[in-house]
Amino acid sequence: MVIAVIAAIAAGACFAAAGVLQQRAASRLDSDESLSPGLLRDLARQRLWVIGISLAVLSYGFQGLALANGPLSLVQPLIVMEVVFALPVAARLHGMRMQARDWLGALMVTAGLAVGLAAASPSAGTTEAPLGDWLFLLLAVGVLVVAALVFGRRRKGPLRATMFALAGASVMGTQSALFDATIDRFSDGFAAVFTAWQTYLLVVASIGGLLLIQSAFNSGPLAASMPVIDAVEPAVAVTIGVLLFGESLAPGLGRHLLAAAGAAVALAGIVLLDTSPLTKRLHQSEEDGEEDGEEDGEEDGDGAGRGEGETGGERAPTAVASVIRPSPIADVTTAGSGATRPRQLRAPSRRGWVRR
């Protein structure tokens, strides 16, 4: 069990770094690419995203080790520790520091998970669930995912990112259960692994979940998607572990109440971290940097179009954006035309988070 705990926390740390890098890469692309297979193709051309995917592969290795030594209802909540690592990594990349609220959120997540899991003391079940139960599970998840996508495609900005994150987290929570079932079949040999339908559905869920998560990152800020991912994915996984795999929690009303209290504290910590002023400043920094970069490109294009007769053969000096934003170029160009519209300059603010 100790190996499962250590491996799950290591997986969470790798997932955190991978998520930050993947979000920065995905946010550079036009949000119109969301839910398009072309999004993954374009991301694969970015070195930052490839590094993030490499870390994600490493994290799956740690997750597999954890699942081989502990129940799904123990491993998946521990992987939520990624949120404790994600904010410091992002702050480091932008040269910012965590404040008291951020450290409090990290402490609440850590303490809440420790108390909740200690009280629940989940025990292993069996992944050999009846086919009918699997089909009911997949149908329920499918309905939830389709509903979230239909609603999300009709929205823009943070709400769109939230709905895509809900769909992606639901798929990835199910993927964790399929991963657990696949890991268990290795004890029966490679033939058992490659003849099981769960193995192939695992591949489909992994690719589909990846596309949905990247679409969430591409559609809005981390604060709109990460709280949903960090809350929904373990909730789906634990529900499957208890209801489908027969994993059990320690008996007793007192233990159940303590476990629920720990989960509530951890969830509050997740929200505190993912909606903190630091998270908002990180997004504002990226958005301002990208707008500056886009303005520079427009100035360069205007200078080239006017010719030497109007500019004296010189180009106006341009600033170099230090970071990349997650907002599409529609912020500075009018829809359907190449003309630019006036942009109001904004002074940096500790609490500023201006969305479209």
PEUR-V39634 format. One line per field, one symbol per residue. ss: DSSP state (A for helix, B for strand, O for the rest). phi: phi as a letter, one per 40 degrees, with the letter a starting at -180 (. if undefined). psi: psi as a letter, one per 40 degrees, with the letter a starting at -180 (. if undefined). A space follows every 50 residues. Layout:
BEGIN
ss = ???
phi = ???
psi = ???
END
This chain:
BEGIN
ss = OAAAAAAAAAAAAAAAAAAAAAAAAAOOOOAAAOOOAAAAAAAOOOAAAA AAAAAAAAAAAAAAAAAAAOOAAAAAAAAOOAAAAAAAAAAAAOOOOOOA AAAAAAAAAAAAAAAAAAAAOOBOOOOOOOAAAAAAAAAAAAAAAAAAAA AAAOOOOAAAAAAAAAAAAAAAAAAAAAAAAAAAAAAAOAAAAAOOAAAA AAAAAAAAAAAAAAAAAAAOOAAAAAAAAAAAAAAAAAAAAAAOOOOBOO OOAAAAAAAAAAAAAAAAAAAAAAOOAAAAAAAAAAAAAAAAAAAAAAAA AAAAAAOAAAAOOOOOOOOOOOOOOOOOAAAOBOOOOOOBOOOOOOOOOO OOOOOO
phi = .ccccccccccccccccccccccccccccccccdgcdccccccccbcccc ccccccccccccccccccbacdccccccccddcccccccccccbgbbcbd ccccccccccccccccccccfcbcbbcccccdcccccccccccccccccc ccccbbgdccccccccccccccccccccccccdccccchcccccbccccc cdcccccccccccccccccacdccbcdcccccdcccccccdccccgcbbd chccccccccccccccccccccccbcdccccccccccccccccccccccc ccccccgcccbggbbccbcbccbbcbbccccbbccgacccbdbccbcdbc bcacbc
psi = ddddddddddddddddddddddddddeeiheeehehdddddddeehdddd dddddddddddddddddeeiidedddddeeeddddddddddddefiiiad ddddddddddddddddddddgiiibhegiidddddddddddddddddddd ddeeiiadddddddddddddddddddddddddddedeeiddddeehdddd ddddddddddddddddddeaidedddddddddddddddddddddefhiih ihdddddddddddddddddddddeeidddddddddddddddddddddddd ddddddidddeeeihiiiihhdiiieiieedeiiheieiiiihhihiiid ehghi.
END
